[in-house]
Structure formats: C-alpha cells, structure tokens
Amino acid sequence: MANSPTPALILHGDDESILREGVRASTIKAGLARRARIVLLAADGLPTTRIADLTGSSVVTVLKWRERFAEAGIAGLGDDPRSGRPKQLDHFDIVTTTLVPPPKKYGATHWSSRLLGKHLKVGNATVARAWREYGVQPWKAEIFKFYTDSELDAKVTDVIGLYLAPPDNAVVLSVDENSQIQALDRTAPLPPMRMGDAEKRTRDYHRRRTPTQFVALDVATGQVTGAVKPRHQFLNVSLA
C-alpha cells in the first residue's frame, strides 16, 4: 500500500503574514528566511522531497523544521543555544542573501562583495567564493522576453534558412528600427578638449522633436544602410 502524503501544516493567527515577511526581509539571517519558506511550503501541502528541492535543504532538515513549527509555532524556528565558536555562514546562506535586494539604508540596488561581506560580517573573499560556486553575478543584467507565438520556431527556421541559402539573384536585408530617439541639441557649443582636462558640455538642451532610425544590413556583404526620419512610417523610407 502506498504511503499517504504528509499532511499540510496548519497556520494560526498571524503566522502566515509573519512568515512571509521573514522570507522577504533582508535584515534577518538567511537560515531563518529559509526555515520560514519551508514552513510556508509545508502549509501549502507540498511533499517533503519537493520542499527540500525548492529550498536547497535536505529531507531531514525539512522534517526537522516541520516538527519544530508544529510543536512550538514560529518560536520553534529560532536557533538552538550554542556554546563555543559560532558556526560560520555557508555558501548557500550567502547566496540566499544575495538574491534579496540590499536594504534601502545602503543606497544600493545590487550587492557588491564588499557590501555584502560587511552586511553579513564575513570577508568579501568569502562572498566572492560563494558567488563563483553558485554562478551568481549580481553586477550583470541581461534582457529576456517571453514569446507566445506558437509558430515562432517555424518562423525562425525560415529566416535562418533565408540567410544561409538566399534565392538566386536576390538581396537579403535584415531591417530594424529604433524609435522614440530624442533629438537633443545643447544650448551652448562644446568647447574644444584641452590637455589634462575633460570635455565639458552644458546641462541645458533644446528638444528637437523625436525621430526614428531605420537600419538595413545586407546579409551577404555586411553593408549597413541607415536612414533617420521624423515620422514612424517605414513605407516612407527609402534605403536604396
């Protein structure tokens, strides 16, 4: 007979709001935030093995904090009293804190190794090692986009096929546009650059409408042809 699923934990009163605040807060220990998340997932009825995967914990750890919460509530999620040298933060705890934005008091949007080291009271070299181990790069940002077009794969295949094997006597152009370009003109001319002095420009400017730039790349030769127009209408643009 198959084992019955682990019953969901029961939350009382303000337990849920306190736990969710603990998960979001950046001023509490990463370990406490992970325990709060374990309890919330357990309250949602997720299996123990699934909770372990989502929180990067062992099954034994998940069972421990389930039991502690069931016995003592939120108070049961605190650390046990310890003697001797305090336990050092592991790399997972460092990375967990990294994924939460820094507190506003630091005036930063992303962690640096020195700032996080100061916040966690560890060396910045320790932070850097944890980031390398988990492949975390807080200083980098990339753009992504979700596509909902069910025919996207077929369209991409057609375009790539056209680039790789264009029809005979055909010119294949890759055309793109950059709209909403602000045409700005400084109110004073730029003075010439001088030895030992940076270029200077006035802060004030005139706004000269908003143009659109069109660019076409000849895929075969690599020649780029461009045009700037005052209106966002490609039909009025000649790239010949």
C-alpha positions as a Python dict, from the first residue, in 0.01 Angstrom:
ca = {
    (1, 'M'): (0, 0, 0),
    (2, 'A'): (145, 345, -96),
    (3, 'N'): (240, 584, 185),
    (4, 'S'): (-8, 863, 247),
    (5, 'P'): (117, 1216, 168),
    (6, 'T'): (247, 1430, 451),
    (7, 'P'): (-39, 1645, 584),
    (8, 'A'): (-16, 2020, 536),
    (9, 'L'): (98, 2226, 833),
    (10, 'I'): (-172, 2434, 998),
    (11, 'L'): (-102, 2806, 1037),
    (12, 'H'): (-275, 3007, 1309),
    (13, 'G'): (-348, 3377, 1353),
    (14, 'D'): (-79, 3597, 1202),
    (15, 'D'): (159, 3308, 1131),
    (16, 'E'): (136, 3340, 753),
    (17, 'S'): (196, 3717, 740),
    (18, 'I'): (489, 3690, 984),
    (19, 'L'): (646, 3405, 786),
    (20, 'R'): (608, 3584, 453),
    (21, 'E'): (765, 3896, 599),
    (22, 'G'): (1053, 3680, 719),
    (23, 'V'): (1106, 3542, 368),
    (24, 'R'): (1112, 3892, 215),
    (25, 'A'): (1314, 4067, 487),
    (26, 'S'): (1681, 4131, 422),
    (27, 'T'): (1766, 4208, 783),
    (28, 'I'): (1723, 3857, 925),
    (29, 'K'): (1959, 3565, 892),
    (30, 'A'): (1937, 3372, 567),
    (31, 'G'): (1883, 3050, 763),
    (32, 'L'): (1574, 3190, 934),
    (33, 'A'): (1435, 3303, 599),
    (34, 'R'): (1483, 2952, 461),
    (35, 'R'): (1303, 2799, 760),
    (36, 'A'): (1012, 3038, 709),
    (37, 'R'): (992, 2934, 345),
    (38, 'I'): (998, 2566, 441),
    (39, 'V'): (703, 2618, 674),
    (40, 'L'): (505, 2815, 413),
    (41, 'L'): (559, 2545, 152),
    (42, 'A'): (462, 2279, 405),
    (43, 'A'): (144, 2475, 482),
    (44, 'D'): (67, 2467, 108),
    (45, 'G'): (76, 2088, 126),
    (46, 'L'): (388, 2030, -84),
    (47, 'P'): (566, 1696, -35),
    (48, 'T'): (877, 1695, 181),
    (49, 'T'): (1108, 1600, -106),
    (50, 'R'): (972, 1884, -320),
    (51, 'I'): (1023, 2136, -38),
    (52, 'A'): (1381, 2012, 1),
    (53, 'D'): (1445, 2071, -371),
    (54, 'L'): (1292, 2421, -369),
    (55, 'T'): (1483, 2539, -62),
    (56, 'G'): (1815, 2362, -121),
    (57, 'S'): (1775, 2167, 203),
    (58, 'S'): (1793, 1802, 295),
    (59, 'V'): (1479, 1598, 364),
    (60, 'V'): (1596, 1562, 726),
    (61, 'T'): (1619, 1941, 759),
    (62, 'V'): (1268, 1990, 620),
    (63, 'L'): (1125, 1731, 859),
    (64, 'K'): (1308, 1895, 1150),
    (65, 'W'): (1157, 2240, 1093),
    (66, 'R'): (813, 2100, 1018),
    (67, 'E'): (820, 1926, 1354),
    (68, 'R'): (963, 2226, 1538),
    (69, 'F'): (691, 2453, 1398),
    (70, 'A'): (416, 2202, 1477),
    (71, 'E'): (538, 2187, 1838),
    (72, 'A'): (624, 2549, 1915),
    (73, 'G'): (497, 2763, 1629),
    (74, 'I'): (714, 3046, 1496),
    (75, 'A'): (917, 3049, 1817),
    (76, 'G'): (1034, 2698, 1731),
    (77, 'L'): (1216, 2825, 1422),
    (78, 'G'): (1483, 3006, 1625),
    (79, 'D'): (1840, 2884, 1668),
    (80, 'D'): (1927, 2649, 1950),
    (81, 'P'): (2164, 2790, 2212),
    (82, 'R'): (2523, 2706, 2121),
    (83, 'S'): (2849, 2700, 2310),
    (84, 'G'): (3196, 2755, 2174),
    (85, 'R'): (3284, 2910, 1841),
    (86, 'P'): (2980, 3032, 1646),
    (87, 'K'): (2901, 2849, 1322),
    (88, 'Q'): (3017, 3026, 1007),
    (89, 'L'): (2777, 3109, 724),
    (90, 'D'): (2780, 2850, 449),
    (91, 'H'): (2788, 2949, 83),
    (92, 'F'): (2419, 2876, 35),
    (93, 'D'): (2326, 3125, 308),
    (94, 'I'): (2545, 3390, 143),
    (95, 'V'): (2386, 3333, -197),
    (96, 'T'): (2036, 3334, -46),
    (97, 'T'): (2100, 3680, 97),
    (98, 'T'): (2248, 3794, -235),
    (99, 'L'): (1918, 3723, -412),
    (100, 'V'): (1736, 3975, -190),
    (101, 'P'): (1791, 4347, -272),
    (102, 'P'): (2007, 4537, -20),
    (103, 'P'): (1825, 4739, 250),
    (104, 'K'): (1748, 5096, 150),
    (105, 'K'): (1989, 5228, 412),
    (106, 'Y'): (2280, 5114, 195),
    (107, 'G'): (2165, 5321, -103),
    (108, 'A'): (2242, 5040, -350),
    (109, 'T'): (2026, 4833, -584),
    (110, 'H'): (2263, 4533, -603),
    (111, 'W'): (2510, 4376, -365),
    (112, 'S'): (2884, 4410, -409),
    (113, 'S'): (3110, 4155, -245),
    (114, 'R'): (3239, 4419, -1),
    (115, 'L'): (2893, 4549, 86),
    (116, 'L'): (2751, 4201, 141),
    (117, 'G'): (3058, 4097, 338),
    (118, 'K'): (3012, 4395, 568),
    (119, 'H'): (2639, 4319, 600),
    (120, 'L'): (2697, 3952, 690),
    (121, 'K'): (3018, 4017, 886),
    (122, 'V'): (3230, 3794, 663),
    (123, 'G'): (3520, 3867, 434),
    (124, 'N'): (3447, 3983, 81),
    (125, 'A'): (3669, 3700, -46),
    (126, 'T'): (3430, 3453, 119),
    (127, 'V'): (3139, 3621, -60),
    (128, 'A'): (3324, 3604, -392),
    (129, 'R'): (3392, 3231, -347),
    (130, 'A'): (3023, 3164, -274),
    (131, 'W'): (2920, 3358, -585),
    (132, 'R'): (3164, 3161, -802),
    (133, 'E'): (3042, 2830, -660),
    (134, 'Y'): (2677, 2905, -739),
    (135, 'G'): (2737, 3107, -1058),
    (136, 'V'): (2581, 3423, -913),
    (137, 'Q'): (2682, 3754, -1078),
    (138, 'P'): (2495, 4046, -914),
    (139, 'W'): (2681, 4302, -1125),
    (140, 'K'): (2542, 4166, -1454),
    (141, 'A'): (2200, 4227, -1609),
    (142, 'E'): (2055, 4068, -1922),
    (143, 'I'): (1735, 4123, -2120),
    (144, 'F'): (1486, 3842, -2180),
    (145, 'K'): (1149, 3813, -2347),
    (146, 'F'): (869, 3557, -2336),
    (147, 'Y'): (728, 3460, -2674),
    (148, 'T'): (372, 3331, -2702),
    (149, 'D'): (370, 3280, -3080),
    (150, 'S'): (305, 2908, -3140),
    (151, 'E'): (468, 2937, -3484),
    (152, 'L'): (786, 3103, -3358),
    (153, 'D'): (1012, 2801, -3423),
    (154, 'A'): (894, 2770, -3783),
    (155, 'K'): (941, 3143, -3845),
    (156, 'V'): (1292, 3142, -3701),
    (157, 'T'): (1380, 2841, -3916),
    (158, 'D'): (1254, 3021, -4228),
    (159, 'V'): (1457, 3335, -4152),
    (160, 'I'): (1778, 3144, -4078),
    (161, 'G'): (1728, 2936, -4393),
    (162, 'L'): (1691, 3256, -4595),
    (163, 'Y'): (2017, 3393, -4452),
    (164, 'L'): (2208, 3069, -4516),
    (165, 'A'): (2069, 2993, -4862),
    (166, 'P'): (1910, 3301, -5025),
    (167, 'P'): (1735, 3260, -5363),
    (168, 'D'): (1940, 3318, -5676),
    (169, 'N'): (1982, 3683, -5779),
    (170, 'A'): (1822, 3801, -5453),
    (171, 'V'): (1938, 4052, -5194),
    (172, 'V'): (1852, 3961, -4836),
    (173, 'L'): (1825, 4256, -4598),
    (174, 'S'): (1785, 4244, -4221),
    (175, 'V'): (1597, 4560, -4127),
    (176, 'D'): (1536, 4701, -3781),
    (177, 'E'): (1413, 5027, -3634),
    (178, 'N'): (1493, 5232, -3329),
    (179, 'S'): (1202, 5461, -3249),
    (180, 'Q'): (1148, 5738, -2994),
    (181, 'I'): (1501, 5881, -3031),
    (182, 'Q'): (1510, 6221, -2867),
    (183, 'A'): (1685, 6473, -3091),
    (184, 'L'): (1859, 6692, -2835),
    (185, 'D'): (2077, 6993, -2903),
    (186, 'R'): (2289, 7164, -2635),
    (187, 'T'): (2217, 7529, -2569),
    (188, 'A'): (2586, 7616, -2592),
    (189, 'P'): (2853, 7479, -2829),
    (190, 'L'): (3102, 7225, -2698),
    (191, 'P'): (3437, 7388, -2619),
    (192, 'P'): (3746, 7216, -2763),
    (193, 'M'): (3907, 6949, -2547),
    (194, 'R'): (4230, 7056, -2374),
    (195, 'M'): (4532, 6872, -2241),
    (196, 'G'): (4465, 6740, -1892),
    (197, 'D'): (4102, 6848, -1893),
    (198, 'A'): (3784, 6652, -1975),
    (199, 'E'): (3533, 6756, -2238),
    (200, 'K'): (3270, 6988, -2096),
    (201, 'R'): (2913, 7039, -2204),
    (202, 'T'): (2625, 7242, -2069),
    (203, 'R'): (2350, 7064, -1878),
    (204, 'D'): (2080, 7258, -2068),
    (205, 'Y'): (1949, 7141, -2403),
    (206, 'H'): (1679, 7200, -2664),
    (207, 'R'): (1444, 6917, -2759),
    (208, 'R'): (1430, 6890, -3140),
    (209, 'R'): (1132, 6654, -3176),
    (210, 'T'): (1158, 6272, -3180),
    (211, 'P'): (1297, 6092, -3488),
    (212, 'T'): (1308, 5724, -3583),
    (213, 'Q'): (1617, 5547, -3714),
    (214, 'F'): (1593, 5266, -3970),
    (215, 'V'): (1888, 5037, -4043),
    (216, 'A'): (1927, 4761, -4303),
    (217, 'L'): (2207, 4504, -4312),
    (218, 'D'): (2294, 4333, -4640),
    (219, 'V'): (2340, 3980, -4505),
    (220, 'A'): (2568, 3871, -4790),
    (221, 'T'): (2811, 4166, -4793),
    (222, 'G'): (2776, 4308, -4442),
    (223, 'Q'): (2699, 4654, -4579),
    (224, 'V'): (2488, 4866, -4345),
    (225, 'T'): (2250, 5130, -4479),
    (226, 'G'): (2061, 5364, -4248),
    (227, 'A'): (1813, 5647, -4251),
    (228, 'V'): (1669, 5883, -3987),
    (229, 'K'): (1314, 6006, -4039),
    (230, 'P'): (1092, 6241, -3838),
    (231, 'R'): (796, 6003, -3859),
    (232, 'H'): (748, 5640, -3759),
    (233, 'Q'): (639, 5519, -4102),
    (234, 'F'): (864, 5270, -4274),
    (235, 'L'): (677, 5294, -4606),
    (236, 'N'): (810, 5648, -4648),
    (237, 'V'): (1172, 5539, -4604),
    (238, 'S'): (1398, 5453, -4897),
    (239, 'L'): (1712, 5260, -4809),
    (240, 'A'): (1830, 5219, -5166),
}
